[in-house]
Amino acid sequence: MKKSINFIWKTAGLLVFSLFLTLFSGCASTDIKKNAVSDLAEKITGKWILTEADGKPVPTNAKIVHTFESATEGYISSYNLDFTENYKKWNDRVPCYLEISGNIITMTGQLDKGITFEAEVDVKSITATEMISDLKYSVYNQSELLFVREQSVVSKKLPVDYAGEILGCWEGCSTGEHSEYDDEKKHRWQYNSDGTYIYYSRNLRGEWTDFENEYAFYAIDGNLLCMRWKNPGKNEKEHREWWEISSIENNEMKWTGLRMRSDGTTGRTSFSMTRTDVSETRTSSQKKPVF
């Protein structure tokens, strides 16, 4: 009888202890979840640029910028090189709604008429300068899934936004490994506030002349500068190239770009330029192309 009573008390004690652990764990989980939401909402505020995907560096032409303005609002900039499909791939600061649950950020928005996206960011770690996460990016046409991409990514926080500082006329040339469209000569780029730019070359008399592209557009978010243009001529195709602005100071601007070579390796290109007199230049009268 004594053994039975002892067994009952031990069993009851275990049940009470288990109940206590359950209740305590439940409270702790709730608190942790609340703290995760609060901390994450504060830490993510700002701009973040994609730098690595699945352990490999992301070429500049494939980089994306996420901006978190609050725990509920933000925007995304993704300027793809592929522009042949029937919805636009030039997504400049597209507004999106945010939801934060624990360490998962869900971003939803509209890329084009009937085309929506959902980006699920599962944050694994975050500091003042770096965020490591699992990213699932899905694009829909109405309710039909067009494509989905899942990657483990690293993003760096961008401390600056050069959208205002780039305005004006700049003169320069490449300073390292040459880019695809570089001719090793000095040129001028005049960036206008309406998202157009004018490209200048020197003629045989040494005068700066407008290259007279059919159109030339740029977009910038943070330090990511993206340009798209079409040369004059019936059979010409559109070209696209992205750069990262490494600095703008003392009327000097420097670009860098990580390029994917044909053999699968990567190489870094660079440009250096100085702000120049805009009196020789003019504003653009280009017609806005279909994106």
C-alpha positions in Angstrom: 0.0 0.0 0.0 2.9 2.3 0.9 4.5 1.6 -2.4 1.3 2.4 -4.3 0.9 5.7 -2.4 4.6 6.6 -3.2 4.0 5.7 -6.9 0.9 7.9 -7.0 2.7 10.8 -5.5 5.7 10.4 -7.8 3.3 10.1 -10.8 1.4 13.2 -9.7 4.6 15.1 -9.1 5.8 14.2 -12.6 2.5 15.3 -14.1 2.6 18.6 -12.2 6.2 19.2 -13.3 5.3 18.3 -16.9 2.4 20.7 -16.7 4.7 23.4 -15.3 7.2 22.8 -18.1 4.4 23.0 -20.7 3.1 26.2 -19.4 6.5 27.7 -18.9 7.6 26.7 -22.4 4.4 28.1 -23.9 5.0 31.4 -22.2 8.7 31.4 -23.2 7.8 30.6 -26.8 5.3 33.4 -26.9 7.7 35.8 -25.4 10.5 34.8 -27.7 8.2 35.1 -30.7 7.1 38.6 -29.6 10.7 39.6 -29.0 11.7 38.2 -32.4 9.0 40.3 -34.1 10.0 43.4 -32.2 13.7 43.0 -32.7 13.5 42.0 -36.3 11.2 44.8 -37.2 13.7 47.2 -35.8 16.8 45.6 -37.2 15.6 45.2 -40.8 14.7 48.9 -41.2 16.7 50.3 -44.2 18.1 49.0 -47.5 19.6 45.6 -48.1 21.4 44.4 -51.3 21.7 40.7 -52.3 25.4 39.8 -52.3 25.5 35.9 -52.1 23.2 33.1 -53.1 23.8 29.5 -52.2 27.3 30.2 -51.2 28.3 32.0 -54.3 28.8 35.8 -55.0 25.9 37.4 -56.9 27.0 39.2 -60.1 26.1 42.9 -60.1 23.7 42.3 -63.1 21.6 40.0 -60.9 21.4 41.9 -57.6 18.2 42.9 -55.9 17.6 45.6 -53.3 15.0 45.2 -50.5 13.9 48.3 -48.6 12.1 47.9 -45.2 10.6 51.3 -44.2 8.6 49.8 -41.3 7.2 46.6 -40.0 4.4 46.8 -42.5 5.7 48.7 -45.6 8.6 48.5 -48.0 9.6 48.1 -51.6 11.7 46.0 -53.8 13.9 46.8 -56.8 14.7 44.0 -59.3 16.0 45.0 -62.7 16.4 41.8 -64.6 18.5 41.3 -67.7 15.8 39.0 -69.1 13.1 41.2 -70.6 11.6 39.0 -73.4 8.6 37.7 -71.5 5.1 39.3 -71.5 5.5 41.1 -68.2 8.0 43.8 -67.3 11.2 43.0 -65.7 12.2 46.6 -64.8 10.8 46.7 -61.3 11.9 50.1 -59.8 11.0 50.5 -56.1 7.8 48.4 -56.3 5.7 49.0 -53.1 5.0 46.0 -51.1 3.2 45.0 -47.9 5.1 43.3 -45.1 4.1 40.8 -42.5 6.4 39.6 -39.8 5.8 36.3 -37.9 8.7 35.3 -35.7 11.7 35.5 -37.9 9.8 35.2 -41.2 9.2 38.3 -43.3 6.6 38.0 -46.0 6.6 40.7 -48.8 3.7 40.9 -51.3 3.2 43.3 -54.1 2.2 43.8 -57.8 4.8 43.8 -60.6 2.4 44.5 -63.4 -1.3 44.2 -64.3 -2.4 40.8 -63.0 1.2 39.9 -62.0 1.9 39.7 -58.3 4.8 38.4 -56.2 5.4 37.0 -52.8 8.9 37.0 -51.2 9.3 35.0 -48.0 12.4 35.9 -46.1 13.3 33.4 -43.3 15.9 35.3 -41.3 18.6 33.0 -39.8 20.8 35.8 -38.4 21.0 39.6 -38.6 23.5 42.2 -37.5 23.8 45.9 -38.2 25.4 45.2 -41.5 24.6 41.7 -42.6 21.5 39.5 -42.9 21.6 35.7 -43.7 18.3 34.2 -44.7 16.4 31.6 -46.8 14.6 33.4 -49.6 11.6 32.0 -51.5 10.4 34.3 -54.3 7.2 33.4 -56.2 5.6 35.3 -59.1 1.9 34.7 -60.1 -0.3 35.6 -63.0 -3.7 35.9 -61.3 -3.6 32.6 -59.3 -1.3 30.8 -61.7 2.3 30.3 -60.4 4.7 31.5 -63.1 7.9 30.6 -61.3 9.4 30.1 -57.9 13.0 30.5 -56.8 14.4 29.3 -53.4 17.9 30.3 -52.2 20.0 30.7 -49.1 21.2 34.3 -49.4 23.4 36.9 -47.7 22.4 40.6 -47.9 24.4 43.6 -46.9 22.9 46.8 -45.5 23.3 49.9 -47.7 24.1 53.0 -45.7 23.5 55.4 -48.6 21.1 56.1 -51.4 22.7 57.8 -54.4 19.5 58.6 -56.3 19.9 62.4 -55.7 23.7 62.6 -55.8 24.0 61.1 -59.3 22.1 63.9 -61.0 24.2 65.9 -63.4 26.9 65.2 -65.9 29.9 63.0 -65.4 33.0 62.3 -67.5 35.2 59.2 -67.2 36.4 55.9 -68.4 37.1 52.4 -67.2 39.9 51.8 -64.7 40.1 48.1 -64.6 39.0 45.0 -66.5 36.9 46.4 -69.4 33.1 45.9 -69.4 31.2 44.4 -72.3 30.3 47.8 -73.8 33.5 49.7 -73.1 35.7 51.1 -75.9 38.5 52.3 -73.5 37.7 55.9 -74.3 36.4 58.8 -72.1 32.6 59.4 -72.3 30.0 61.5 -70.6 26.8 60.5 -68.9 24.2 63.1 -68.1 21.7 61.8 -65.5 18.3 63.6 -65.6 15.7 63.7 -62.8 13.1 62.0 -65.0 15.0 58.7 -65.2 16.6 59.3 -68.6 20.3 59.8 -69.3 22.3 61.1 -72.3 25.5 59.4 -73.4 28.2 61.5 -75.0 31.2 60.7 -77.1 33.9 63.0 -78.7 33.7 63.4 -82.5 36.7 63.7 -84.8 36.9 67.5 -83.9 37.1 66.7 -80.2 33.5 68.0 -79.5 31.2 66.2 -77.2 28.2 64.9 -79.1 25.0 63.1 -78.1 25.2 59.4 -79.2 21.4 59.8 -80.0 20.2 56.5 -78.6 16.6 55.6 -79.4 16.2 55.7 -75.6 18.4 55.5 -72.6 16.9 55.0 -69.1 18.4 54.4 -65.7 17.2 53.5 -62.3 19.0 53.6 -59.0 18.2 52.2 -55.6 20.8 52.6 -52.8 24.1 52.1 -54.6 22.7 49.8 -57.4 22.7 51.8 -60.7 20.9 50.1 -63.6 20.9 51.3 -67.2 19.0 50.2 -70.3 19.3 51.6 -73.8 18.7 51.0 -77.5 21.1 52.3 -80.1 19.7 54.0 -83.2 18.9 51.6 -86.1 16.1 49.3 -87.2 17.7 46.0 -86.2 19.2 47.2 -82.9 18.3 45.4 -79.7 18.0 46.7 -76.2 21.1 46.5 -74.0 21.2 46.4 -70.2 24.1 46.8 -67.7 24.2 47.3 -63.9 26.8 48.9 -61.7 27.4 49.4 -58.0 28.4 52.9 -57.0 31.2 52.5 -54.5 31.4 56.2 -53.7 30.4 59.7 -54.7 32.5 62.4 -52.9 34.4 65.5 -53.8 32.8 65.6 -57.3 34.2 62.1 -58.1 32.2 59.0 -58.7 33.4 55.4 -58.8 31.6 52.3 -60.1 32.4 48.7 -59.7 30.7 45.6 -61.2 31.1 41.9 -60.6 30.7 40.2 -64.0 30.2 36.5 -64.9 32.7 35.4 -67.6 31.8 32.9 -70.3 34.0 30.2 -68.6 31.9 30.5 -65.4 34.4 32.5 -63.4 33.8 36.1 -62.2 35.8 39.3 -62.7 35.5 42.8 -61.4 35.2 45.9 -63.7 35.4 49.5 -62.6 34.8 53.0 -63.8 36.0 56.4 -62.4 34.5 59.8 -63.4 34.3 63.4 -62.3 31.4 65.8 -62.3 31.7 68.2 -65.3 30.1 71.4 -66.7 26.6 70.8 -67.8 26.5 73.9 -70.0 27.6 71.8 -73.0 24.8 69.3 -72.5 21.0 69.4 -72.8 17.9 67.7 -71.3 16.5 64.6 -72.8 13.5 64.4 -75.1 13.3 60.7 -75.3 10.0 58.8 -75.5 9.4 56.4 -72.7 9.7 52.7 -73.9 7.6 49.8 -72.9 9.3 48.1 -69.9 
